[in-house]
Amino acid sequence: MPTVLRDRSTIYASRMSSRRRIDVRARVVALHSGERCTRHGVKYSVVHARTFDISRSGAGLTLTRELPSGSEVVLCFRHPGNGAMLCLHAIVARSKGFRVGVRFVQPTAEQRLLLSELCSL
């Protein structure tokens, strides 16, 4: 039986901006999961991650544990160009095992500028 390759053009066409390959360590704070900590009444857990690509509107990550689609998270990592800590509110848009795609939610003007710099390095 021949192998059928899945057409990814629909996935890539749905992306708002092109992605840049980047491999940096990151931390994902999953809100409301309640597995690890509670602070000021907000339940959260910390998941270690590595980015594999990023754009102005989202990022691809490999995680140390699974997170379901729709999870509300905060993605934190150091900007490789200037060392600034970047923490972005995001939603898990796609999830397949330990690999997820997140979509940034309302980044600030400063965060948008840092993302633009990062995507053009």
Secondary structure as the mmCIF struct_conf table of DSSP 4:
data_model
#
loop_
_struct_conf.conf_type_id
_struct_conf.id
_struct_conf.beg_label_comp_id
_struct_conf.beg_label_asym_id
_struct_conf.beg_label_seq_id
_struct_conf.end_label_comp_id
_struct_conf.end_label_asym_id
_struct_conf.end_label_seq_id
HELX_LH_PP_P HELX_LH_PP_P1 PRO A 2 ARG A 6
HELX_RH_AL_P HELX_RH_AL_P1 SER A 9 SER A 14
BEND BEND1 MET A 16 SER A 17
STRN STRN1 ARG A 20 ARG A 21
STRN STRN2 ARG A 25 LEU A 31
TURN_TY1_P TURN_TY1_P1 HIS A 32 HIS A 32
BEND BEND2 GLU A 35 ARG A 36
STRN STRN3 CYS A 37 ARG A 39
TURN_TY1_P TURN_TY1_P2 HIS A 40 GLY A 41
STRN STRN4 VAL A 42 ILE A 54
BEND BEND3 ARG A 56 SER A 57
STRN STRN5 GLY A 58 LEU A 63
BEND BEND4 THR A 64 ARG A 65
TURN_TY1_P TURN_TY1_P3 SER A 69 GLY A 70
STRN STRN6 GLU A 72 ARG A 78
TURN_TY1_P TURN_TY1_P4 PRO A 80 ASN A 82
STRN STRN7 MET A 85 LYS A 96
TURN_TY1_P TURN_TY1_P5 GLY A 97 PHE A 98
STRN STRN8 ARG A 99 PHE A 104
BEND BEND5 GLN A 106 GLN A 106
HELX_RH_AL_P HELX_RH_AL_P2 ALA A 109 CYS A 119
TURN_TY1_P TURN_TY1_P6 SER A 120 SER A 120
#
